[in-house]
C-alpha cells in the first residue's frame, strides 16, 4: 500500500472519529446519568454564603441549574471548581446558574475564606447539618445534579467531570433550549 493510500485511509478514519464525536450525546460523553423519568427536583432553603440571607431552589425556577455538592476538604471537588467557574461565566447571562452546596460542618468559618481566596463568584449555599445532601441521596463528593428550566432533574454526576469542555458546553446549551416552566 502506498503512502497516498495510507494518508487517504487515515484522513477517512479521522473524519469518521470527528463526525462520531460531533454527533455523540454530550450527557453520555461526560458520564452524566439521565433519569428514565424526569421528576421535579426537591425544593430546599439554605443560607447563602454571600450575605447570610436564605434562598430556595424554587427561587431559580426558569433557569438551568447545576446543583453541586462539595466540601473544602474534598480534593476532587477542588479539582472541578475552576472549570465550573468558567462554565458559569460563559452561560450565566443566558439563564444558567450554579448552586454550590457546601457540606462543611463548620459552615461559614471554613467556607468563606476558601471561596474568597479562590474568587469563585457563583452562589454558594451552606448545608452544615447535611439535610439537603440527605434529600438528594448524595453518595460521595463531588456530586452534581442538572436541573432543567422546568425544575425537573435532567441528570446526575457522581465524581469529577470537565465542566469547561465542548461536551459540557453542548450539554448546557441543550438544557438552555429545553422546556421552561
C-alpha positions as CSV (number, residue, x, y, z in Angstrom):
1,X,0.0,0.0,0.0
2,X,1.4,3.4,-1.0
3,X,1.8,6.5,1.2
4,X,-1.1,8.2,-0.6
5,X,-3.5,5.3,0.2
6,X,-2.4,5.2,3.8
7,X,-2.9,9.0,4.0
8,X,-6.4,8.7,2.5
9,X,-7.4,6.0,4.9
10,X,-6.1,8.0,7.9
11,X,-8.0,11.0,6.8
12,X,-11.2,9.0,6.3
13,X,-10.7,7.5,9.8
14,X,-10.1,10.9,11.4
15,X,-13.2,12.2,9.6
16,X,-15.3,9.3,11.0
17,X,-14.0,9.8,14.5
18,X,-14.7,13.6,14.3
19,X,-18.2,13.0,13.0
20,X,-18.9,10.4,15.7
21,X,-17.7,12.8,18.4
22,X,-19.6,15.7,17.0
23,X,-22.9,13.8,16.9
24,X,-22.4,11.9,20.2
25,X,-24.7,12.6,23.2
26,X,-22.8,15.1,25.5
27,X,-24.5,13.5,28.5
28,X,-23.0,10.1,27.7
29,X,-19.6,11.6,26.8
30,X,-19.4,13.2,30.2
31,X,-20.8,10.2,32.1
32,X,-23.9,12.0,33.2
33,X,-26.7,9.6,34.4
34,X,-30.0,10.6,32.9
35,X,-33.2,9.6,34.6
36,X,-35.7,7.4,32.8
37,X,-38.5,9.7,34.1
38,X,-37.7,13.3,35.0
39,X,-39.1,14.4,38.3
40,X,-39.3,17.8,39.9
41,X,-36.1,18.5,42.0
42,X,-36.9,18.5,45.7
43,X,-37.1,22.1,46.9
44,X,-35.0,23.3,49.8
45,X,-33.9,26.5,51.5
46,X,-30.3,27.2,52.6
47,X,-28.3,30.2,53.8
48,X,-26.3,32.0,51.1
49,X,-22.6,32.4,51.9
50,X,-22.5,35.9,50.2
51,X,-24.9,37.7,52.5
52,X,-26.3,35.3,55.1
53,X,-29.8,35.5,53.6
54,X,-31.7,32.4,52.7
55,X,-32.6,31.2,49.2
56,X,-34.7,28.3,47.9
57,X,-34.2,26.1,44.9
58,X,-37.6,27.3,43.7
59,X,-36.2,30.9,43.6
60,X,-34.3,29.8,40.5
61,X,-37.1,28.2,38.5
62,X,-36.9,29.0,34.8
63,X,-33.1,28.7,34.9
64,X,-30.9,25.7,34.2
65,X,-29.2,24.8,37.4
66,X,-26.0,22.8,38.2
67,X,-26.6,21.8,41.8
68,X,-23.2,20.8,43.0
69,X,-22.5,19.2,46.4
70,X,-18.9,19.7,47.6
71,X,-16.7,20.5,50.7
72,X,-13.5,22.4,51.2
73,X,-11.6,19.2,52.3
74,X,-12.6,17.3,49.2
75,X,-9.7,17.3,46.7
76,X,-11.7,16.1,43.7
77,X,-14.2,18.9,44.4
78,X,-11.4,21.5,44.3
79,X,-10.2,20.0,41.0
80,X,-13.5,20.7,39.2
81,X,-14.5,24.1,40.8
82,X,-12.3,26.3,38.5
83,X,-13.9,24.7,35.4
84,X,-17.4,25.2,37.0
85,X,-16.5,28.9,37.4
86,X,-15.6,29.1,33.7
87,X,-18.9,27.4,32.7
88,X,-20.8,29.8,35.0
89,X,-19.2,32.8,33.4
90,X,-19.9,31.5,29.9
91,X,-23.6,30.8,30.4
92,X,-24.8,32.8,33.4
93,X,-26.3,35.6,31.3
94,X,-28.2,33.0,29.2
95,X,-30.1,31.6,32.3
96,X,-27.6,29.1,33.7
97,X,-26.9,29.0,37.4
98,X,-24.6,27.1,39.7
99,X,-25.7,26.4,43.3
100,X,-22.7,25.0,45.1
101,X,-23.9,23.4,48.3
102,X,-21.0,23.3,50.8
103,X,-21.1,20.4,53.3
104,X,-18.5,21.6,55.7
105,X,-19.7,21.0,59.3
106,X,-18.2,24.4,60.5
107,X,-20.1,26.1,57.7
108,X,-19.2,29.8,57.1
109,X,-16.0,29.6,59.2
110,X,-14.4,27.1,56.7
111,X,-16.2,28.0,53.5
112,X,-16.0,31.9,53.4
113,X,-12.2,32.2,53.4
114,X,-11.9,29.3,50.9
115,X,-14.3,30.9,48.4
116,X,-12.9,34.4,48.8
117,X,-9.3,33.2,48.3
118,X,-10.2,31.4,45.1
119,X,-12.5,34.1,43.7
120,X,-15.5,31.9,42.9
121,X,-18.5,34.0,42.0
122,X,-21.4,31.6,41.6
123,X,-23.8,31.2,44.6
124,X,-22.5,29.1,47.5
125,X,-25.0,27.7,50.0
126,X,-24.3,26.3,53.5
127,X,-25.6,22.8,54.4
128,X,-23.6,22.1,57.6
129,X,-26.2,19.7,59.0
130,X,-26.4,17.7,55.8
131,X,-30.2,17.9,55.4
132,X,-30.1,18.8,51.7
133,X,-27.4,16.3,51.0
134,X,-29.6,13.6,52.5
135,X,-32.7,14.8,50.4
136,X,-30.6,14.3,47.3
137,X,-29.1,11.0,48.3
138,X,-25.5,12.3,48.0
139,X,-23.3,9.2,48.0
140,X,-19.9,11.0,47.7
141,X,-18.3,14.3,46.8
142,X,-18.4,15.9,44.4
143,X,-21.9,15.0,43.2
144,X,-24.0,17.2,40.9
145,X,-27.5,17.4,39.6
146,X,-28.5,19.1,36.4
147,X,-32.0,20.7,36.7
148,X,-33.8,22.0,33.6
149,X,-35.7,25.2,33.2
150,X,-38.9,23.3,34.1
151,X,-37.5,22.4,37.6
152,X,-37.1,18.8,36.7
153,X,-33.9,16.7,37.2
154,X,-32.2,16.1,33.8
155,X,-29.0,14.3,35.0
156,X,-26.7,13.3,37.9
157,X,-23.0,13.2,38.0
158,X,-21.1,11.3,40.7
159,X,-17.5,12.4,40.7
160,X,-15.5,14.9,38.8
161,X,-16.1,15.9,35.2
162,X,-14.6,18.6,33.0
163,X,-17.2,21.4,33.1
164,X,-15.0,23.5,30.9
165,X,-15.2,21.3,27.8
166,X,-17.0,21.3,24.4
167,X,-19.2,18.4,25.7
168,X,-20.2,20.4,28.8
169,X,-21.0,23.4,26.7
170,X,-23.2,21.4,24.4
171,X,-25.0,19.8,27.3
172,X,-25.7,23.2,29.0
173,X,-26.8,24.6,25.6
174,X,-29.2,21.7,25.1
175,X,-30.7,22.3,28.6
176,X,-31.0,26.0,28.0
177,X,-33.1,25.2,24.9
178,X,-35.2,22.8,26.8
179,X,-38.7,23.2,28.2
180,X,-39.4,26.1,30.5
181,X,-42.0,26.2,33.3
